[in-house]
Amino acid sequence: MRLRDKIREIREKYGPLYKLVEREGPLAQAIKSRPLLQKAFEDLKPDFLSVEEFRENLINDINKSKEEIVIYSPFINAEIINRESWLMDPLIRAKNRGVEVIIHTRHPDVFTGPKSREFQSKNIRAMESYGFKVHKRKQMHEKAVIIDKSVAYLGTTNVLSRLRPEKGGDYMLKFKEPQVVEALYVSLEMLAETSESLEEEQS
């Protein structure tokens, strides 16, 4: 079998998984060295998305949302929260048609520099002015989006920060299996509750 035919066969068999493996060297090595990991990814049936693919998919899912959008993003960038940005525009329109938008991000006090704290506070106030509910957390690292508890994105991309495709390396997994999405949502909410409990104990 020619190499080109072999590659085509693998792509057809593993779909989006192989697309990401082609792009991501470290992830490719991890999957190749762990057959059980590869089988687990196949069973979960996620779509492996580059930054560009994630952006396109996310906008489409936000536009179709009906009940709730939950975003977990430790960092916020002023460009992203501009009312007319690629993300805020569809989020605000979703809010205006009755969808609840919930944001989990880092508390301004976590940032060491005064300018960073000021920027985070300002960006949080902007999102609150759009009618979004913002949870300010002192312990947070997860990066995810849950839409209507039917679609979940989980990966390395800070959704409310700058998306930089040219840097490479970042990706998001998109899950559509109901049981998987529910499990991810519950896990993320448990992390949030644990974070809040730790903050109360330390205060």
Order of alpha helices (4+ residues) and beta strands (2+ residues): alpha-alpha-alpha-alpha-beta-alpha-beta-alpha-beta-alpha-beta-beta-beta-beta-alpha
